[in-house]
């Protein structure tokens, strides 16, 4: 079975985590549990404290590095499926994930959820994102979006 790395892209609230969860479920119960424990990486998880999401912009660089390190460690262990579930708005944000996966023999799928430059999509994202990112911030992120 070929090793697979999935890199999610999209605005907050676009459905990235939902897409990833549906993919994980589709792998069967045992594999799903394994992926959740050993192959699923999101910088957001570092901002949870006692079950509550507490975003601190001063920690973003540190947490992105920790997430990348954990992702690369999973690749080095030859986990069959590894997923990066970040916004990855700009190409540079996921280049290291992609390069590491390819270097370690993984097939890489970059999955864009939604159309960041679509105004109705931006409004939907603002309404449903779990971390209360306001529409104005989502619009700024959309302006920075890079095709790949």
Secondary structure, 3 states (H helix, E strand, C coil): CCCEEEEEECCCCCCHHHHHHHHHHCCCHHHHHHHHHHCEECHHHHHEECCEECCCHHHHHHHHHHHHHHHHHHHHCCCCEEEECCCCCCHHHHHHHHHHHHHCCCEEEEEECCCCCCHHHHHHHHHHCCCCCCHHHHHHHHHHCCCC
